[in-house]
């Protein structure tokens, strides 16, 4: 459902959900930023 709403390719959303990097540079930067933002500080 998220794929249809955001118009992001399924491969990209699957990679994000699985914690894998994304081939699109802009989306990879966003994924990395969000991952850091949601990871608790040690």
N, CA, C and O atoms as CSV, one atom per row, in Angstrom:
chain,resi,resn,atom,element,x,y,z
A,1,UNK,N,N,0.815,-1.186,0.000
A,1,UNK,CA,C,0.000,0.000,0.000
A,1,UNK,C,C,0.863,1.257,0.000
A,1,UNK,O,O,0.557,2.208,-0.719
A,2,UNK,N,N,1.918,1.282,0.776
A,2,UNK,CA,C,2.799,2.438,0.804
A,2,UNK,C,C,3.443,2.710,-0.543
A,2,UNK,O,O,3.692,3.862,-0.899
A,3,UNK,N,N,3.712,1.645,-1.294
A,3,UNK,CA,C,4.305,1.809,-2.614
A,3,UNK,C,C,3.376,2.599,-3.528
A,3,UNK,O,O,3.829,3.472,-4.268
A,4,UNK,N,N,2.099,2.303,-3.483
A,4,UNK,CA,C,1.138,2.982,-4.340
A,4,UNK,C,C,0.950,4.435,-3.911
A,4,UNK,O,O,0.811,5.316,-4.760
A,5,UNK,N,N,0.944,4.691,-2.627
A,5,UNK,CA,C,0.711,6.049,-2.128
A,5,UNK,C,C,1.898,6.966,-2.411
A,5,UNK,O,O,1.709,8.140,-2.729
A,6,UNK,N,N,3.106,6.447,-2.298
A,6,UNK,CA,C,4.292,7.279,-2.472
A,6,UNK,C,C,4.833,7.258,-3.892
A,6,UNK,O,O,5.655,8.098,-4.258
A,7,UNK,N,N,4.379,6.310,-4.688
A,7,UNK,CA,C,4.871,6.135,-6.060
A,7,UNK,C,C,6.362,5.805,-6.083
A,7,UNK,O,O,7.055,6.093,-7.060
A,8,UNK,N,N,6.844,5.206,-5.011
A,8,UNK,CA,C,8.225,4.747,-4.932
A,8,UNK,C,C,8.244,3.297,-5.403
A,8,UNK,O,O,7.361,2.524,-5.032
A,9,UNK,N,N,9.229,2.911,-6.211
A,9,UNK,CA,C,9.294,1.532,-6.679
A,9,UNK,C,C,9.310,0.525,-5.519
A,9,UNK,O,O,9.891,0.782,-4.465
A,10,UNK,N,N,8.676,-0.597,-5.732
A,10,UNK,CA,C,8.600,-1.649,-4.715
A,10,UNK,C,C,9.985,-2.079,-4.250
A,10,UNK,O,O,10.179,-2.359,-3.067
A,11,UNK,N,N,10.948,-2.136,-5.161
A,11,UNK,CA,C,12.306,-2.556,-4.799
A,11,UNK,C,C,12.905,-1.610,-3.750
A,11,UNK,O,O,13.638,-2.040,-2.859
A,12,UNK,N,N,12.586,-0.333,-3.871
A,12,UNK,CA,C,13.122,0.656,-2.933
A,12,UNK,C,C,12.485,0.486,-1.557
A,12,UNK,O,O,13.191,0.453,-0.549
A,13,UNK,N,N,11.171,0.380,-1.507
A,13,UNK,CA,C,10.525,0.226,-0.199
A,13,UNK,C,C,10.907,-1.100,0.454
A,13,UNK,O,O,11.050,-1.166,1.675
A,14,UNK,N,N,11.072,-2.148,-0.337
A,14,UNK,CA,C,11.510,-3.432,0.215
A,14,UNK,C,C,12.917,-3.307,0.806
A,14,UNK,O,O,13.186,-3.826,1.890
A,15,UNK,N,N,13.800,-2.628,0.101
A,15,UNK,CA,C,15.165,-2.448,0.593
A,15,UNK,C,C,15.160,-1.644,1.891
A,15,UNK,O,O,15.887,-1.972,2.828
A,16,UNK,N,N,14.344,-0.599,1.947
A,16,UNK,CA,C,14.264,0.216,3.162
A,16,UNK,C,C,13.753,-0.613,4.330
A,16,UNK,O,O,14.304,-0.555,5.429
A,17,UNK,N,N,12.702,-1.383,4.092
A,17,UNK,CA,C,12.140,-2.228,5.161
A,17,UNK,C,C,13.131,-3.286,5.633
A,17,UNK,O,O,13.147,-3.648,6.810
A,18,UNK,N,N,13.965,-3.787,4.702
A,18,UNK,CA,C,14.932,-4.835,5.028
A,18,UNK,C,C,16.247,-4.288,5.577
A,18,UNK,O,O,17.115,-5.056,5.991
A,19,UNK,N,N,16.395,-2.955,5.580
A,19,UNK,CA,C,17.628,-2.359,6.074
A,19,UNK,C,C,18.768,-2.398,5.084
A,19,UNK,O,O,19.929,-2.240,5.460
A,20,UNK,N,N,18.441,-2.609,3.809
A,20,UNK,CA,C,19.471,-2.630,2.762
A,20,UNK,C,C,19.606,-1.245,2.151
A,20,UNK,O,O,18.692,-0.426,2.245
A,21,UNK,N,N,20.763,-0.980,1.515
A,21,UNK,CA,C,20.944,0.305,0.858
A,21,UNK,C,C,20.129,0.357,-0.432
A,21,UNK,O,O,19.728,-0.667,-0.986
A,22,UNK,N,N,19.898,1.593,-0.890
A,22,UNK,CA,C,19.060,1.856,-2.051
A,22,UNK,C,C,19.946,2.407,-3.165
A,22,UNK,O,O,20.869,3.174,-2.893
A,23,UNK,N,N,19.679,2.030,-4.406
A,23,UNK,CA,C,20.528,2.457,-5.522
A,23,UNK,C,C,20.360,3.934,-5.866
A,23,UNK,O,O,21.304,4.549,-6.364
A,24,UNK,N,N,19.195,4.519,-5.619
A,24,UNK,CA,C,18.962,5.936,-5.894
A,24,UNK,C,C,19.656,6.769,-4.816
A,24,UNK,O,O,19.377,6.596,-3.630
A,25,UNK,N,N,20.551,7.666,-5.213
A,25,UNK,CA,C,21.366,8.427,-4.254
A,25,UNK,C,C,20.518,9.279,-3.317
A,25,UNK,O,O,20.793,9.331,-2.118
A,26,UNK,N,N,19.507,9.938,-3.833
A,26,UNK,CA,C,18.655,10.788,-2.978
A,26,UNK,C,C,17.893,9.958,-1.960
A,26,UNK,O,O,17.825,10.317,-0.784
A,27,UNK,N,N,17.319,8.847,-2.408
A,27,UNK,CA,C,16.568,7.997,-1.488
A,27,UNK,C,C,17.488,7.307,-0.489
A,27,UNK,O,O,17.098,7.067,0.654
A,28,UNK,N,N,18.700,6.990,-0.911
A,28,UNK,CA,C,19.665,6.383,0.011
A,28,UNK,C,C,20.047,7.376,1.105
A,28,UNK,O,O,20.165,6.999,2.271
A,29,UNK,N,N,20.240,8.642,0.736
A,29,UNK,CA,C,20.556,9.662,1.734
A,29,UNK,C,C,19.406,9.806,2.730
A,29,UNK,O,O,19.636,9.931,3.933
A,30,UNK,N,N,18.185,9.788,2.238
A,30,UNK,CA,C,17.019,9.877,3.115
A,30,UNK,C,C,16.915,8.654,4.010
A,30,UNK,O,O,16.616,8.777,5.198
A,31,UNK,N,N,17.159,7.472,3.451
A,31,UNK,CA,C,17.112,6.237,4.234
A,31,UNK,C,C,18.162,6.261,5.343
A,31,UNK,O,O,17.874,5.904,6.485
A,32,UNK,N,N,19.377,6.682,5.002
A,32,UNK,CA,C,20.462,6.723,5.988
A,32,UNK,C,C,20.147,7.732,7.093
A,32,UNK,O,O,20.389,7.460,8.269
A,33,UNK,N,N,19.610,8.892,6.718
A,33,UNK,CA,C,19.247,9.909,7.705
A,33,UNK,C,C,18.165,9.380,8.641
A,33,UNK,O,O,18.277,9.513,9.860
A,34,UNK,N,N,17.132,8.788,8.082
A,34,UNK,CA,C,16.025,8.277,8.894
A,34,UNK,C,C,16.498,7.147,9.799
A,34,UNK,O,O,16.053,7.029,10.941
A,35,UNK,N,N,17.380,6.337,9.295
A,35,UNK,CA,C,17.905,5.224,10.087
A,35,UNK,C,C,18.674,5.753,11.302
A,35,UNK,O,O,18.531,5.229,12.407
A,36,UNK,N,N,19.480,6.784,11.096
A,36,UNK,CA,C,20.221,7.390,12.211
A,36,UNK,C,C,19.259,8.067,13.193
A,36,UNK,O,O,19.457,8.008,14.407
A,37,UNK,N,N,18.234,8.700,12.665
A,37,UNK,CA,C,17.288,9.431,13.514
A,37,UNK,C,C,16.493,8.477,14.411
A,37,UNK,O,O,16.134,8.838,15.532
A,38,UNK,N,N,16.221,7.281,13.934
A,38,UNK,CA,C,15.403,6.334,14.697
A,38,UNK,C,C,16.209,5.333,15.494
A,38,UNK,O,O,15.642,4.500,16.202
A,39,UNK,N,N,17.531,5.404,15.388
A,39,UNK,CA,C,18.386,4.491,16.140
A,39,UNK,C,C,18.733,5.144,17.479
A,39,UNK,O,O,19.271,6.251,17.503
A,40,UNK,N,N,18.431,4.469,18.593
A,40,UNK,CA,C,18.717,5.062,19.904
A,40,UNK,C,C,20.216,5.294,20.090
A,40,UNK,O,O,21.037,4.499,19.631
A,41,UNK,N,N,20.557,6.371,20.755
A,41,UNK,CA,C,21.967,6.687,21.045
A,41,UNK,C,C,22.507,5.691,22.057
A,41,UNK,O,O,21.801,5.259,22.968
A,42,UNK,N,N,23.750,5.342,21.883
A,42,UNK,CA,C,24.378,4.375,22.788
A,42,UNK,C,C,24.884,5.040,24.031
A,42,UNK,O,O,25.441,4.374,24.903
